[in-house]
Amino acid sequence: MNFAIIGAGAWGTAFAIHLSRLNHTVTLCPRRFEQALAISSARENTDYLPGIPLPPSIQLGHELTPVLMEAEVILLACPSQVLRETCERIRDNLSLATQLRYIVSLSKGLEVGTHLRPTEIISATLPQYGAGALTGPTNAAEFARGQPAAMTLGISHLNDFAAAVQTALSGPTLRVYTTDDVAGVEIGSCLKNVYAIAAGCCDGLKLGDNAKAALLTRALAEMVRVGQALGARPETFYGLSGFGDLVATCHGGWSRNREFGQRLGEGRTTAELLAGRKTVVEGYKTAESFNELCNARGIDAPILREIRAMLRDSKPPAQVLASLMGRELKRE
């Protein structure tokens, strides 16, 4: 199958390597021309995935029209807050894209202001194509090295071509499951980044394993409650895109969101940590978006609310803990 991957951060690059390993035709398209030149020259993404060479079969592109010309599936590996802009650029460069059938998001976050999920943005800007979301507990470096992983592909219409995409993505080192609960897949993958910041705070405050286990248990319960109120199915959150991604992101030393929370717990400020970052901490803006959405819908989400207060209102992590521990007692 012919894949175009738009966005060449760690995850986009890792997926290009994976698909090339499966003998698919792959074109990796960085956002910046300078990055495309650097990766093409070094045959390695030294900024985001150092030490892992790109197979010779991976093509590098920058101009979207030729990149999309033979593509059957686009994988969007850009940050959620530039997803709409990326989709609009794709829309403006479709003149030769006669083979294109599906656009799959690898992004994890709600759009600020609209609170739209990635597939909702894709469907709004590129309604003529099928839209899906692929997510699960996957670290980019492990994935690129060929260590085993499993993911969930959320597609609203599970037709023959969707099954072909599932087969194309899968291989000896990746098992892909499908679901038509796209909302559940995306909501879980968004919220886990917020809860990973909270888990990192536990590490930074040196609260111990008991506290972190309790946090993750209650975070999963909150994820299910929020997701169900927003139209998702509860069982989705106990799968790879919910519980699986939550566990990996809250415990992995590689997790940007967990590490961000740890530094906050150790006394750093949000402004300090965001200044000059190359990589995106999706949980930062996602906390704000989900908090606004929950307030508008009357959804009770205390962990989300307190993390948002820490990130946006500079509430000290120790006070966040006190607020959560001091809530009214109730049945589990």
Helices and strands as residue ranges (DSSP letters): E 2-6, H 10-21, E 25-29, H 33-42, E 59-60, H 64-68, E 73-76, G 80-82, H 83-91, E 102-105, H 118-125, E 130-135, H 140-145, E 149-155, H 160-169, E 174-179, H 182-204, H 209-229, G 234-238, I 240-244, H 245-251, H 256-265, H 270-274, H 282-297, H 302-312, H 317-325
